[in-house]
Amino acid sequence: MYPIELVIPMAKDLTDFGFEGLSTAQEVDSALGSKEGTVLMVVNSVCGCAAGNARPAAKFALQNAAKPTKAVTVFAGVHKEAVEKAREYLLPYPPSSPAIALFKDGQLVHMIERHHIEGRSAQMIADNLIEAMNTHCAVSA
């Protein structure tokens, strides 16, 4: 587990942008268990590829016209029970942090694992997310 003082700025990078931070299994169930709407979830991390690629990509993608109903985040190495619950929703994918997932009507419809994040630019990752959002999400008014 990482010291909370260390991760606050990394978590705020997403929560200040409108992502809801989930810290309990119940919060994850509430966000991802809904059978209506779309949810973008970022499994945040202290690693460099989260800072340089995953978080910027997720924020950029949310500027797209078609976007999820809500955006949420869990922090690996900080909120253990929330991350464990989130990973249940991410099956059959193995644990990965960072990771970005899109859910529609309670079903996982798009997954970007760490190995898709490492070595790719934030723009490439955002373009991948935008394509998935254009397929699965409604255009915001």
ABEGO torsion letter per residue (X at the ends): XBBAAAAAAAAAAAAAAGBBBBABAAAAAAAAABABEBBBBBBBBABAAAAAAAAAAAAAAAABABBBABBBBBBBGABAAAAAAAAAAAOABBBBOBBBBBBBGGBBABBBBAAAABGBBAAAAAAAAAAAAAAABBBBX
